[in-house]
Amino acid sequence: MFSVFKRRWVAEVFLSLLFLAVASVSQAQEKLKPFVLASESTADFQASIEQVRQALESAQFQVAGEYSPYPDAQVIIATSRDLQRLAANDRNAAFLVGQRIAVTKVGRGVQVSYTNPDYFALAYRIQGDIAPISKRLASALGRADTFGSKGLSASKLGKYHYTFGMEYFDDELTLAKYDDHAQALSKVTAAVNEKRGGVTPVYRIEIPEAEIAVIGVGLSEGMSSDQQIMQVVDHKPLKHTPHLPYEMVIAGGEVIALAPRFRIAIDFPDLRMTGEHGFTQLMASPDAIRKALTLAAGGEWEEKTFGGLQGR
């Protein structure tokens, strides 16, 4: 009888371990996409914006700012104490502290969408638990589907690299340096309010206990223009409006941003290199974005010419 019991126990343990192994492999192979489609409807555009605001506030998110990059598109930036605590413990999470939720009018319909926290937590190598925030957003706004690419595995997201010569997540830009956090915050705020680099101030989220602040800006000049870039890359039926706006992170006395070629690629990982909607249509945009953000950070930009090409 003992041997029968022992065999059953061994079998149960084996099956449990097998189940866990299969579940772990399945999770590792799960394909994640950059955006969440919360809903599609024929509701009124302005009424939908107000409903999103109310839903976010009811779910204990705070609206930090709003941005209309072009007609029939509204981005609402929301934050929460959970997001801010993540950023206080892990600077990488500062790039997620302002969640971007969009209401976009498409034909006779309205799409509500937002950045996928699960996707970007992996892409930005965040160590903390993003799951509660993801669940709260889904509960507040809905989660009909995810979209924006064919999907990337967790392992690929953690080391994402579009192609040779383009940046990784940790190839961030240092836009400006100051003596301390207070000076950095003051200088960047002044430059953004002066609209240096052609930026539009959108939001500011402060995490004073960690000397971190995030300032979001819209871009409107030349090849850095949000509208011009989105006309090239955002051409599919489900709109990637939550790609906008761009964020600058002030950490201590340093002002940083994600490299534009990484930030565009991670939001549009299936984008072709060539063609009407390819990266080659945006060859001048990464430097233009870098220039705009550098000026918006209170930094200096000097144009130099190398064999007919301009750069810093």
Secondary structure, DSSP 4 states (H G I P E B T S, - for coil): -HHHHHHHHHHHHHHHHHHHHHHHHHHHH--B-SEEEEEEE---HHHHHHHHHHHHHHTT-EEEEEE-SSTTEEEEEEE-HHHHHHHHH-GGGGGGSSEEEEEEEETTEEEEEEE-HHHHHHHTT--S--HHHHHHHHHHH--SEEESSS-B-HHHHHT---STTS--TT--EEEEE-SSHHHHHHHHHHHHHTTGGGEEEEEEEEEGGGTEEEEEEEE-SGGG-HHHHHHHH--SSS--GGG-SEEEEEETTEEEE--HHHHHHHHSTT--SSSTTSGGGGTTHHHHHHHHHHHHTT-----EEETTEEE-
